């Protein structure tokens, strides 16, 4: 069996493909190809500039300068926050140690709030807002007013439940 016919067919195929490629090249000669931009660094996500019901938050909570015996421990922990509303439309803010807490899980922090574009102010009644199982009072509202700064919500305050005392800070960003 001769290899000659095989090479002739292969040569013919290569010539036809080359001619087709040249034809396409001349055909598209005047076509403009859009420039491809390659960024050296990924685009930064712009921070949140307004607070919205239904938003989810993620960050850390630090417990420092702890004294007294009890359930609190010093250190940093991951927290998940949510800004939601009750069925009647009243907004509330909660912090939890679970991303998707069960209905039976008690949040670390929970309070009703008045919502503005860039801050939320706790509206604390009688035994309807808490932090680590301690009822919050109207005096706690000032320390827990959360302002949106550089896309984050944060608070810093002293905690005293009569048994344990500490300094607490938390910062959360959109999840």
N, C-alpha and C positions, 0 to 999 in steps of 0.2 A: 504494500500500500504506500502510495507516494504522499509525502507531506506537502507537495507543491500546491494542490488545490486548497488545502487548509490555509496556507500562508496567503494565497491570493484573496480568499474570502476575508481573512483577518485584515489584510491591507485595505480592501475595499471598504470595510466597516470603519476603519480608522479614518480614511479619506472622507467618507460621508459625514462622520461626526465632526471632523475638523472643519469641513465646509459649512456645516450647520452652525458651529460655534462662531465662525467668522461672519456668517450672515447675521446672527443675533447681535454680534458685537457692532457691526455697522448699522444695523437696524436701530439699536438703542443708543447710538452715538450722541444724539442730541438730548437724550433723557437726563433729567436732573435727579441725582441720587441724594436724598436727604442726609445731612451730616449726622453722624452718630456722636453723641456727647457721652463721655465717660467721666464720671466724677471720681476723684481720688478718695473721697470719704463719703459715706452715706449721708443723705440729707438729714438734718436734725429734726426731730419731731417737735413742733412748736408746742409750748406749754399751754395748758388749759387756761382760758382767760375768763370763763364764767362757770358758775356752779349750776348743775342741772339735776333734777330729780331723776333717779334711776342710775346715777353714776356710781362706779365701783372704784375703790382706792386700795393701794398696796403700800406697805412701808414697814417701819420699825417703831417699837416702843422700848424705851430704856428706863430701867428702874435703878436709881443711884442713891447712895447715902441711906441705905435701909437700916432701920433700928427696930427692935422688938421682935417677938416670936409670933409667927403666923404663916399663912399660906403664900405670901408674896416672897419672891426670890429676886435678888439683885441680878442685873444683866440686861441683855437685849433680847427681844423676841420679835418675830415676824407677826404683823397684824394685817388684817383685811378690813376695809371700811366700806360702808354703803351709805349713800344719801338717798333715801326713799321717802314715800309718803304712805300714810295709813289709808284705808278705804275712803275716809271722809276728806282726804286731800291734805291733811296736816303733815308737814315735812318732819322727818327725824333723821338723826345721824347715829350710826352704830359702828363700833370697832369689835372685831372678833379675832380669835386665833386660828380660825378655819376659813378657808376661801369660800366654801359653800356650807355655812352652818346649818344644822338641822333645826327644825322648829323648837325642839326641846333644848338646844344649846343656849346658854345665857351669854349674851355679849359682854365683853369686858367693860365697855362704855356704851351707854344708850341715853339719848335725850331728845325731846321734841325741840324744834328750832324754828326761828324765823329766817327765811332764806332771802338773801340779796344776791346781786350779780357776783360779787367777789368776796362775800363772807356769809357766815351763818352764826346766828346768835342763839344760844340755848334759851329755851323757855321752860324753866324748871318749876314744876308745881310741887305738890306734896307726894312723896314716894312714887314718882313716875319717871325718875331719871337716876342713873347710878353709875358708879365707877368702881370696879372690883367689889361688887356687892355692898358698897357703901352708898346710901342715898345722897344725892347731890342737893345742895341748897341754892337759893337764889344768889348767895355770895359767890358760889362756884362758877356762875355763869360768865363772869368777866374773864376768868382764866381760861375758860373753855370756848370763848368766842374764837372761831376759826376763820382766819383770813387767807385768801388765796394769794400766795406770794411765789412768783417764779414757777407757777404750775403746781404748787404743793400746799397742803393744809398742815398746820402744825400747832402744837400747844405745849406749854411748859408750866408746871404747877407743883405745889407741895401736897402730899397726900397724908392724911392722919385719920385713922379709923378708931383711935383710942387704944389700939394694941400695937399697930405698926405705923411707922412714919417713914416717908421717903420723898425723894424728888423724882418726878416723872416727866418725861418728854416723849412726844411722838410726832412723827412726820409721815404723811402718806401722800402718794402721787397717784394719778389716774392709772388704773390697772388695765 
